[in-house]
């Protein structure tokens, strides 16, 4: 078994991306790609040189084989992925847009991933990692997957591993908003760092300002909160500091899906390297900005050299503009 540095888990799907803009029912040609919030983050970390692992279940079908092959190409460890002969791998269709967010149509109900049970959780696989990244999506998929998720969370928490949590809210998967808020927040309170988007933060806390959202979680024991502000960057708050870390200018937004997962990869990579939390958020902002310039969920995620060049170019442009304005 390959030793991993950071581990995550969840559902991955085959995604069929429209080749032409317009309503999905009018599209006749699609390109197959890999989709999944947690696999996105695992891929982002792998491209930055980290040994990342992803745990789940896929169907013993063509889509499951596609997912495993795609992750293998990215260098993501899948030693804790079960193959199910009874239940299928989920899939989705994604529209192509010229502006705004694409429409995504899911076919995931009763998927193999949603049948992952607590009894199938191997603690040894998770405990080899230094860090756990979790999202709120597995909590919503089924009672079985929720039990699996909470077992992983408890195991890593008791072992003193660092934990990041991205709410990644999917209201359509929940029976009610009250259940979504209650279950998601109970998991978030166990994390060392919570990464809500500004709109998610409002839904989960009832507050609208980044500092109020951060305080909500900090008062419940979360050491660090980073609120994603879209093009404005990110708001960071810990016991020692608070700051707004500016975002990166994007010339053209092609596809916003996956930007938050890329942000998480940037933040986690910085944490694993021991960078100051502001620098972690800055790296997250950069990867998020690079992600929205490409179609697909993770196609724009950089390797380490590409990331450094992007960040350096931006810093030079900012310095030049500041000097010429004086």
C-alpha positions as CSV (number, residue, x, y, z in Angstrom):
1,X,0.0,0.0,0.0
2,X,1.4,3.4,-1.0
3,X,1.7,5.9,1.8
4,X,-0.6,8.9,1.3
5,X,-0.2,12.4,2.8
6,X,-3.8,13.6,2.4
7,X,-7.0,11.6,2.0
8,X,-10.5,12.4,1.0
9,X,-13.7,10.4,0.0
10,X,-17.0,10.8,-1.8
11,X,-18.8,10.1,-5.0
12,X,-17.2,10.4,-8.4
13,X,-19.2,10.3,-11.7
14,X,-18.7,10.1,-15.4
15,X,-19.5,13.5,-16.8
16,X,-20.7,14.1,-20.3
17,X,-19.8,17.7,-21.3
18,X,-21.7,19.3,-24.2
19,X,-19.5,20.3,-27.1
20,X,-21.8,23.1,-28.1
21,X,-23.7,25.7,-26.1
22,X,-27.5,25.5,-25.6
23,X,-30.0,23.4,-23.7
24,X,-29.0,19.9,-23.0
25,X,-31.9,18.3,-24.9
26,X,-30.6,20.0,-28.1
27,X,-27.0,18.8,-27.7
28,X,-25.9,15.8,-29.8
29,X,-22.2,15.6,-29.0
30,X,-20.6,15.2,-25.6
31,X,-17.1,14.6,-24.2
32,X,-16.6,12.3,-21.3
33,X,-14.7,13.5,-18.3
34,X,-14.4,12.8,-14.5
35,X,-16.5,14.7,-12.0
36,X,-16.6,14.8,-8.3
37,X,-15.8,17.5,-5.7
38,X,-13.5,15.3,-3.7
39,X,-11.7,13.8,-6.7
40,X,-11.2,17.3,-7.9
41,X,-9.3,18.2,-4.7
42,X,-7.4,15.0,-4.8
43,X,-6.3,15.7,-8.4
44,X,-5.4,19.3,-7.5
45,X,-3.1,18.1,-4.7
46,X,-1.6,15.3,-6.8
47,X,-0.7,17.8,-9.5
48,X,1.1,19.9,-6.9
49,X,3.2,16.9,-6.0
50,X,1.4,15.4,-3.0
51,X,0.5,11.8,-2.4
52,X,-3.3,12.0,-2.3
53,X,-5.8,9.2,-1.8
54,X,-9.5,8.9,-2.5
55,X,-11.9,6.4,-1.0
56,X,-15.2,5.4,-2.4
57,X,-17.2,2.7,-4.2
58,X,-17.9,2.5,-7.9
59,X,-19.9,0.1,-10.0
60,X,-18.3,-2.7,-11.8
61,X,-19.1,-1.1,-15.1
62,X,-17.7,1.1,-17.9
63,X,-18.1,4.3,-15.9
64,X,-16.4,2.9,-12.8
65,X,-13.5,1.7,-15.0
66,X,-13.3,5.2,-16.5
67,X,-13.1,6.8,-13.1
68,X,-10.4,4.5,-11.8
69,X,-8.3,5.0,-15.0
70,X,-8.6,8.8,-14.9
71,X,-7.5,8.9,-11.3
72,X,-4.6,6.5,-12.0
73,X,-3.4,8.9,-14.7
74,X,-3.4,11.7,-12.2
75,X,-1.5,9.7,-9.6
76,X,-4.3,9.6,-7.1
77,X,-4.3,6.5,-4.8
78,X,-7.5,4.4,-5.0
79,X,-6.5,1.5,-2.8
80,X,-9.7,2.1,-0.8
81,X,-12.1,2.1,-3.7
82,X,-14.6,-0.9,-3.7
83,X,-16.1,-2.2,-6.9
84,X,-19.8,-3.1,-6.6
85,X,-21.4,-5.7,-8.9
86,X,-24.9,-4.8,-7.9
87,X,-25.1,-1.0,-8.0
88,X,-24.0,1.3,-10.8
89,X,-21.6,4.2,-11.1
90,X,-23.4,7.6,-11.2
91,X,-23.1,9.9,-14.2
92,X,-24.1,13.4,-15.2
93,X,-24.6,15.7,-18.2
94,X,-23.2,19.2,-18.2
95,X,-24.1,22.0,-20.6
96,X,-21.7,24.4,-22.2
97,X,-22.3,28.1,-21.6
98,X,-20.8,31.3,-22.8
99,X,-21.4,33.1,-19.5
100,X,-22.7,32.2,-16.1
101,X,-22.9,28.7,-14.5
102,X,-23.5,25.6,-16.6
103,X,-26.6,23.4,-16.1
104,X,-25.8,20.0,-14.6
105,X,-28.2,17.1,-14.8
106,X,-27.4,14.3,-12.3
107,X,-28.1,10.5,-12.6
108,X,-26.8,9.3,-9.2
109,X,-29.7,7.9,-7.2
110,X,-28.9,4.5,-5.9
111,X,-25.3,4.7,-7.1
112,X,-22.6,2.4,-5.8
113,X,-21.0,5.2,-3.9
114,X,-24.2,5.9,-2.0
115,X,-24.1,2.3,-0.8
116,X,-20.7,2.6,0.9
117,X,-21.1,1.5,4.5
118,X,-19.4,2.0,7.8
119,X,-18.4,-1.7,7.9
120,X,-16.4,-1.1,4.7
121,X,-14.3,1.7,6.2
122,X,-10.7,0.6,6.7
123,X,-9.2,2.9,9.5
124,X,-5.6,1.9,8.5
125,X,-6.0,3.5,5.1
126,X,-7.1,6.8,6.5
127,X,-4.8,6.9,9.4
128,X,-1.7,6.8,7.3
129,X,-2.5,10.3,6.0
130,X,-1.6,13.5,7.7
131,X,-4.7,15.3,6.7
132,X,-8.3,14.6,5.9
133,X,-10.4,16.7,3.5
134,X,-14.1,16.2,3.7
135,X,-17.1,17.9,2.0
136,X,-20.8,17.9,3.0
137,X,-21.8,15.9,-0.1
138,X,-21.3,12.4,1.2
139,X,-23.4,13.3,4.3
140,X,-26.4,13.9,1.9
141,X,-26.1,10.8,-0.3
142,X,-27.6,8.2,2.0
143,X,-27.8,7.0,5.6
144,X,-25.1,4.5,4.8
145,X,-22.7,7.0,3.3
146,X,-23.4,9.4,6.2
147,X,-22.5,6.7,8.7
148,X,-19.3,6.0,6.7
149,X,-18.5,9.7,6.6
150,X,-18.9,10.3,10.3
151,X,-16.9,7.2,11.1
152,X,-14.0,8.5,9.0
153,X,-14.3,12.0,10.6
154,X,-14.3,10.5,14.1
155,X,-11.4,8.2,13.4
156,X,-9.2,11.1,12.1
157,X,-10.3,13.5,14.8
158,X,-9.4,11.0,17.6
159,X,-6.0,10.4,16.0
160,X,-5.2,14.1,16.0
161,X,-5.0,14.5,12.2
162,X,-5.8,17.9,10.7
163,X,-9.1,18.2,9.0
164,X,-10.5,20.6,6.4
165,X,-14.2,20.8,5.7
166,X,-15.9,22.3,2.6
167,X,-19.7,22.4,3.0
168,X,-20.3,22.1,-0.8
169,X,-24.0,22.3,-0.2
170,X,-26.3,20.3,-2.5
171,X,-29.8,21.2,-1.3
172,X,-31.5,18.9,-3.8
173,X,-29.9,15.9,-2.1
174,X,-31.4,16.7,1.3
175,X,-34.9,16.0,2.7
176,X,-35.1,19.5,4.2
177,X,-33.0,22.6,4.7
178,X,-33.1,22.1,8.4
179,X,-31.6,18.6,8.1
180,X,-28.9,20.0,5.7
181,X,-27.9,22.8,8.0
182,X,-27.9,20.7,11.2
183,X,-26.0,17.7,9.8
184,X,-23.5,19.8,7.8
185,X,-22.7,22.1,10.7
186,X,-22.2,19.2,13.2
187,X,-19.5,17.8,10.9
188,X,-18.0,21.3,10.3
189,X,-17.5,21.8,14.0
190,X,-15.1,18.9,14.1
191,X,-12.8,20.4,11.5
192,X,-9.6,22.5,12.0
193,X,-10.4,24.6,9.0
194,X,-13.9,25.3,7.4
195,X,-14.1,26.6,3.9
196,X,-17.6,27.9,3.1
197,X,-18.6,30.1,0.2
198,X,-20.2,33.3,1.2
199,X,-23.7,32.1,0.1
200,X,-23.2,28.8,1.8
201,X,-22.1,30.5,4.9
202,X,-25.3,32.6,4.9
203,X,-27.4,29.4,4.5
204,X,-25.6,27.6,7.3
205,X,-25.2,30.4,9.9
206,X,-27.9,32.9,9.1
207,X,-25.3,35.6,8.9
208,X,-24.4,37.6,5.7
209,X,-21.0,39.1,6.5
210,X,-17.8,37.1,6.3
211,X,-16.5,38.0,9.8
212,X,-19.9,37.0,11.3
213,X,-19.9,33.7,9.4
214,X,-16.3,33.0,10.6
215,X,-17.2,33.9,14.2
216,X,-20.1,31.5,14.1
217,X,-17.8,28.6,13.6
218,X,-14.9,29.9,15.7
219,X,-17.3,30.1,18.7
220,X,-18.0,26.5,18.2
221,X,-14.4,25.4,18.3
222,X,-13.2,25.7,14.7
223,X,-9.6,27.2,14.8
224,X,-9.6,28.6,11.3
225,X,-12.3,29.7,8.9
226,X,-11.8,30.9,5.3
227,X,-14.8,32.3,3.6
228,X,-14.6,32.2,-0.2
229,X,-15.7,35.5,-1.8
230,X,-15.5,34.6,-5.5
231,X,-13.7,37.2,-7.5
232,X,-13.1,39.3,-4.4
233,X,-10.8,36.6,-3.0
234,X,-11.2,35.1,0.5
235,X,-11.7,36.2,4.1
236,X,-9.5,34.5,6.7
237,X,-10.0,34.4,10.4
238,X,-8.1,32.7,13.2
239,X,-7.5,33.5,16.9
240,X,-4.4,35.4,15.9
241,X,-5.5,37.2,12.7
242,X,-8.1,38.2,10.2
243,X,-7.6,39.4,6.7
244,X,-9.1,39.7,3.2
245,X,-6.8,38.0,0.7
246,X,-7.5,39.5,-2.7
247,X,-8.5,37.4,-5.6
248,X,-6.8,37.1,-9.0
249,X,-8.0,38.8,-12.1
250,X,-9.7,36.4,-14.6
251,X,-9.8,37.6,-18.3
252,X,-12.6,35.2,-19.3
253,X,-14.7,32.9,-17.1
254,X,-15.4,29.6,-19.0
255,X,-16.7,27.3,-16.3
256,X,-17.0,28.0,-12.6
257,X,-17.5,24.4,-11.5
258,X,-14.5,23.0,-9.6
259,X,-13.2,26.4,-8.6
260,X,-14.0,25.8,-4.9
261,X,-12.4,22.4,-5.0
262,X,-9.3,23.8,-6.5
263,X,-9.3,26.5,-3.8
264,X,-9.4,23.7,-1.2
265,X,-6.4,22.0,-2.9
266,X,-4.4,25.2,-2.8
267,X,-5.2,25.8,0.9
268,X,-4.4,22.3,1.9
269,X,-1.2,22.2,0.0
270,X,-0.1,25.3,1.9
271,X,-1.1,23.8,5.2
272,X,0.9,20.7,4.5
273,X,3.9,22.8,3.7
274,X,3.5,24.9,6.9
275,X,2.8,28.2,5.1
276,X,1.1,31.1,6.9
277,X,-2.7,30.9,6.5
278,X,-2.8,34.0,4.3
279,X,-0.4,32.4,1.9
280,X,-2.5,29.2,1.9
281,X,-5.6,31.3,0.9
282,X,-3.6,33.2,-1.7
283,X,-2.6,29.9,-3.3
284,X,-6.2,28.8,-3.1
285,X,-7.4,32.0,-4.9
286,X,-4.8,31.4,-7.6
287,X,-5.9,27.8,-8.4
288,X,-9.6,28.9,-8.3
289,X,-8.9,31.6,-10.8
290,X,-7.0,29.2,-13.1
291,X,-9.9,26.7,-12.8
292,X,-12.6,29.0,-14.1
293,X,-10.7,29.7,-17.3
294,X,-11.1,26.1,-18.5
295,X,-14.0,23.8,-19.3
296,X,-14.4,20.8,-17.0
297,X,-14.2,20.4,-13.3
298,X,-10.4,20.2,-12.8
299,X,-8.9,20.7,-16.2
300,X,-7.4,24.0,-15.3
301,X,-5.7,22.9,-12.1
302,X,-1.9,23.6,-12.4
303,X,1.2,21.7,-11.6
304,X,3.6,23.5,-9.2
305,X,5.6,25.3,-11.9
306,X,2.5,26.6,-13.7
307,X,1.1,27.8,-10.4
308,X,4.3,29.7,-9.5
309,X,4.4,31.3,-12.9
310,X,0.8,32.4,-12.7
311,X,1.2,33.8,-9.2
312,X,4.4,35.6,-10.0
313,X,3.0,37.1,-13.2
314,X,0.0,38.5,-11.2
315,X,2.2,39.9,-8.4
316,X,4.4,41.7,-11.0
317,X,1.3,43.2,-12.7
318,X,0.0,44.5,-9.4
319,X,3.4,46.0,-8.5
320,X,3.6,47.6,-11.9
321,X,0.1,49.1,-11.7
322,X,0.8,50.4,-8.2
323,X,4.1,52.1,-9.3
324,X,2.6,53.7,-12.3
325,X,-0.3,55.1,-10.3
326,X,2.0,57.0,-7.9
